[in-house]
């Protein structure tokens, strides 16, 4: 699902790498952290389903800001408590945005037409009319067809 993909992208950018083999004893001890973070990523993905695209971009920008704030020594280390903290901050921000700006129904289940939907439908209809011309029924109604 699109929202899960975005949440995983944010998590990866913050340094969370689920499923990668642990290389050291320290990384093996920290293995429980990535497993617990899977739920955080799922909660973030669910919140994204209720947000308009510009608010999802706010969460992405916030994650990028947090990543840039990491010190150089932490940036190359395997997932640890600092990744969990940053990922939870982004999740909390996404939940805040959902509460403040979210839709009542998930975006991917909404049947509401947006202005963009209406514009796309109109443009597609006009293009089809240009390519195919009016239907025979329209010719008869306008009295342009001779029998």
N, C-alpha and C positions, 0 to 999 in steps of 0.2 A: 504494500500500500504506500502511496506517496508520502503520507505523514510519517510513517515509520522510516522511510528512506531519509527524509530530512532530519529526523531526530538522530538517526545513526550517523549521519554526516557531521552533525554538531558534536556528537560524542567523540567521534574519531578525531576531529579537529582539536578537541580539548585534550586528547591523549589517551582516551579510553579505547582499548583494543581487545574486545571480547573474542575468545576462541584462539588467541595466539598462545603457543606453548611457553610455559615459564622457563626462563633460562638459568635463573639463579635461585639459591635458597631464599633470599629476600623476596624475589618475585613469587616463589611458591607460597610463602606465607601471605603475600598480598593477593593471592588468587581468589580468596573469598570476596574481596572488594569488587572486582569486575563482575562476578556472578550476581552480587547484590545490585549493581548498577543497571542490570538489564531491566529491572522493574522501573527504575527512574526513567530510562529511555522510553519504555512503553507508556508511562504516564505523560511524558512530554509529547509523544506522538499522538496520543488521544486528545490532548489539549489542542494540538495543531489542527485537528479535524474540525474544530469549531471556530477557527480564526480566519479572518480575511488575509489575503496574501501579504499586505503591507505590515500587518502585526506579526506574522511569522518572520518577516524580514527583520523586524525589531529584535526578535529573539536571536536570530542568527548574528546580528550586529553585536548584541550583548555578549554572546559566546565568543565572538572574535575579540572583543574588548578584553574579556577575562583571559583569553589565551595570550594576548599580547602583554598582559600584566605579569605573566609567570616569569620567574627569574630564569636566567639561562641555565642554571644548574638543574632545575626541575624539568625543563622542557624536554630533555632527552631521556629521562628516567621512565621506567615502566609505570603502569597505572598504580597509583597509591592513594592515600587519603586526600591529597590535594586535588586529584582528579574528581574524586567523589564529591568533594565540597563544591567545586566549580560546576559540575554537572547538575548537582542539586539546586544550585543558584539559578541556572538556566531553566530548569524544570519549574521552580517556584515562580520565576518571571513569566513563563508561558502560562502557568495556571492563573496568575494575576491578570494577564492579558485576556485570558478566556473569560474570567469573571467580569472584567470591565468592558471588553469590546467583543466578546464572543457571541456567536449566533445561538439561537435556541436549539437548532438542529445541526447535525454535522453538515459541513459544506458539501460533501460528496453524496449526501442523501437528500439535499434540498431540491425542491421542484420549482423554486422561485426563479423567475427570469430576471437577470440583471440587465442593465443598460447595454453591456457588452454582448450578452446573448441576443437581445433584440436587434442590435446593429448587425451582428453576424448573420442572423436569420434574414434580415432585410437585404443585405448585400448578396447573400447566396440566392435569394429569390430573384433579384434583379439580374444577376449573372445568368441564371437559368433561363430567364425570359429572353435575354439577349441571344443566348446560344440556340434556343429551341423555337423561339417565337411564340405567339399566342396559340392556345389549344384550339382545335376545331370547334369546340363548344362556344368559345368566345367569338369566333368568326360568325357563327349562326346568330348569336344574341345581338351582335352589332349589325347584322344584316349585310355583311360584306361578302358572304359566300353566295355565289350564283349556282343554282341547281339545274 
